[in-house]
């Protein structure tokens, strides 16, 4: 019995370590995409536009955005799941402000002044980093961002495990919000090639990462 307890504790510590790594990786990769100015991930780009519209800090906007999506996930589940609700909020708070923190750190590098080819490369690296980070923390089965929880629920509850379709359909709300922001301001921010790539390929990269990046981590889901 004690051996089983020690083994479970060891596995938990490993998963916790991967979780912390994935959160930092995901936040840094999102900041890369923002600072490259070649198009952020879809949810991130949407938050940038809301932040500009409301003149609010980026970190606070991301967090409030996450709270709204957390509530929406409960309706998608069809029941109140305390674990998912709390874990979504626990993930959102540090992640939201980490993205802003890394973006500020990267500012002196002036990535947006690089050549278009270099900026695109940075943006793609950021997209791959976001996808790998998402894949890892989803399989840690501890906590995850509500935006990714939404795609995760769609993927396994409604779309027969398709990471690509789950991610693509989950982008409907942020795309609608960006359209609204455009009509209200006449501007669209942080949208570019990277956003299009994220819309169609992030889910695919997540699915590939599930198989080749830390393959010992497995999905655990029950809906």
Secondary structure, DSSP 8 states (H G I E B T S, - for coil): -HHHHHHHHHHHHHHHHHHHHHHHHHHHHHHHHHHHTS---HHHHHHHHHHHHHT--HHHHHHHHHHHHHHHHHHHHTS--HHHHHHHHHHHHHHHHHHHHHHHHHHTT-GGGS-HHHHHHHHHHHHHHHHHHHHHHHHHTS---HHHHHHHHIIIIISTT-HHHHHHHHTHHHHHHHHHHHHHHS---S-SHHHHHHHHHHHHHHHHHHHHSSTT-------
